[in-house]
Amino acid sequence: MKNYNVILEAAWLVKDIGSTDDAMGVAVAEAGKRLNPQLEYVEIDVGTTYCPSCNEPFDSVFLAANTALVGLVLQMRVFDAENEEHAARIAKSVIGKALKNIPLNVVEVTDLDYSEEYE
């Protein structure tokens, strides 16, 4: 059994908001409320999207009609998983129970045991 770091992406909808900065703050705070205190070990941050034209990074927030779609990045460590796919399923299940009706997508799964050997 190995240990893994799993990064998930979540699509968070924020209504009645005036700016992208406010939308990011509200999205992180709302996700934090739903995850804490049971899942306080899950790290929450706003994701990054790259411009298809110039390839410059920007925050994953789209604002239209006072409604924002915020791309959140959720990161957690999964211990004693059989493989990367198993670790991803565990993370999606655990986080998905707390964030009902929030779309989740696996972005990256990293073997912690392998990366710690070479640090």
C-alpha positions, 0 to 999 in steps of 0.5 A, spaced: 500 500 500 502 506 498 501 514 499 498 519 494 497 526 494 491 527 490 489 534 486 481 535 484 478 540 480 471 543 483 466 547 479 463 552 484 458 557 482 457 563 486 451 568 485 449 575 486 457 577 486 460 583 483 467 582 482 472 576 481 476 577 487 469 577 491 467 571 487 474 567 489 473 569 496 466 567 497 467 560 493 473 558 498 470 560 504 463 556 502 468 550 500 471 551 507 465 551 511 462 545 507 469 541 508 471 543 516 471 540 521 471 533 518 476 534 512 480 540 515 486 536 512 483 538 505 487 544 502 483 549 498 485 554 493 483 557 486 485 554 480 489 557 474 487 557 467 491 558 461 489 563 455 489 559 449 491 565 445 497 568 449 498 562 454 498 567 460 496 564 466 490 567 470 485 565 476 479 560 474 474 565 474 468 567 469 463 572 471 457 574 467 450 577 470 453 577 477 454 570 477 461 567 477 464 560 476 470 559 480 475 553 479 477 551 485 483 546 486 482 541 492 488 537 495 489 531 499 493 526 501 491 519 501 494 513 505 494 506 504 491 506 497 492 500 492 494 504 486 493 511 483 486 510 481 484 507 487 487 513 491 483 518 486 477 514 487 478 515 495 479 522 494 473 523 490 468 519 495 471 523 501 470 530 498 464 528 494 460 526 500 462 533 503 461 537 497 454 534 494 452 536 487 459 540 486 462 537 479 469 534 481 475 532 476 481 528 478 487 533 475 493 529 478 495 523 483 502 523 485 506 517 489 508 520 495 513 514 497 516 515 491 517 523 491 520 523 498 525 518 496 528 523 492 528 529 496 
